[in-house]
Amino acid sequence: MATVIIPTPLRKFTKNTARLEVKAGNIGDTIQQLTANFPDLKKHLLDEKGQVRSFVNIFIGNDDIRDLQQEKTVVKDDTVISIIPAIAGGI
């Protein structure tokens, strides 16, 4: 099964789980599985069209899915997926 690393700001929507195991064929399937299991996570990952929000970065290993096949990027059993939301801030 693939491993999804949940960043600290989103863990409150996954019952404080830092790593989740998923069985999915691609990133789109993975996101669907995550949001089905944790519905409150959906609004933080997907926009109103069901697309990954522009400020949410998803990596397979060190590769941004935007540089691969986006939501159609294949997920293998040994894949490590990192979800990295942009953090806004300023002085």
matplotlib code that plots the C-alpha trace (Angstrom):
import matplotlib.pyplot as plt

x = [0.0, 1.1, 1.8, 0.3, 2.1, -0.4, 1.1, 0.6, -2.0, -4.3, -4.0, -6.9, -9.1, -7.5, -7.9, -4.3, -3.0, 0.4, 0.6, -2.2, -2.0, -3.9, -4.6, -5.1, -4.2, -3.4, -3.3, -7.0, -8.0, -5.8, -7.5, -10.9, -10.1, -8.7, -11.7, -14.2, -12.6, -12.1, -14.8, -13.6, -10.3, -12.0, -12.5, -8.8, -7.6, -10.1, -11.8, -15.4, -14.7, -13.1, -9.6, -6.6, -6.4, -3.7, -2.0, -1.8, 1.3, 1.4, 4.6, 5.4, 8.8, 10.6, 8.5, 5.6, 2.6, 2.3, 5.5, 4.2, 0.6, -1.1, -4.1, -3.5, 0.0, 0.3, 0.6, 2.5, 2.5, 5.8, 4.9, 5.3, 2.9, 3.4, 0.7, 2.2, -0.2, 1.2, 1.5, 0.7, 2.2, 3.9, 5.3]
y = [0.0, 3.5, 5.9, 9.4, 11.9, 14.3, 17.7, 19.1, 21.8, 19.1, 16.4, 17.8, 16.6, 13.1, 12.4, 13.6, 10.8, 11.7, 8.8, 7.0, 3.8, 3.9, 1.5, 3.5, 3.4, 7.1, 10.4, 11.1, 7.8, 8.5, 11.9, 10.4, 7.7, 10.3, 12.6, 9.7, 8.6, 12.1, 14.4, 17.5, 17.2, 17.7, 21.4, 21.9, 19.8, 20.3, 23.3, 23.6, 21.8, 18.9, 19.8, 19.9, 23.5, 25.6, 26.2, 22.5, 20.8, 17.0, 15.1, 11.5, 11.1, 14.3, 14.9, 17.4, 15.8, 19.0, 17.9, 14.4, 13.5, 15.5, 13.6, 10.7, 10.1, 6.4, 5.4, 2.2, 0.1, 1.5, 5.2, 7.9, 10.8, 14.1, 16.7, 20.2, 23.1, 26.6, 28.5, 32.2, 34.7, 37.9, 40.6]
z = [0.0, -0.7, 2.2, 2.4, 4.7, 6.2, 7.1, 10.6, 9.7, 8.1, 10.8, 12.7, 9.8, 9.9, 13.6, 14.1, 11.9, 10.4, 7.9, 6.1, 4.0, 0.8, -2.0, -5.1, -8.8, -9.2, -7.3, -8.2, -6.7, -3.6, -3.0, -3.5, -0.9, 1.6, 1.2, 1.5, 4.7, 6.0, 4.5, 6.3, 4.4, 1.0, 1.2, 2.1, -0.9, -3.6, -5.2, -6.1, -9.4, -7.7, -8.8, -6.5, -5.1, -6.7, -3.3, -2.4, -3.6, -3.9, -4.3, -5.2, -3.7, -4.7, -7.8, -7.9, -9.6, -11.7, -13.4, -14.0, -15.0, -12.2, -10.8, -13.3, -11.9, -11.1, -7.4, -6.7, -3.5, -2.3, -3.2, -0.6, -1.3, 0.5, 0.7, 1.2, 1.5, 0.9, 4.1, 3.8, 6.1, 6.4, 8.6]

ax = plt.figure().add_subplot(projection="3d")
ax.plot(x, y, z, "-o")
ax.set_aspect("equal")
plt.show()
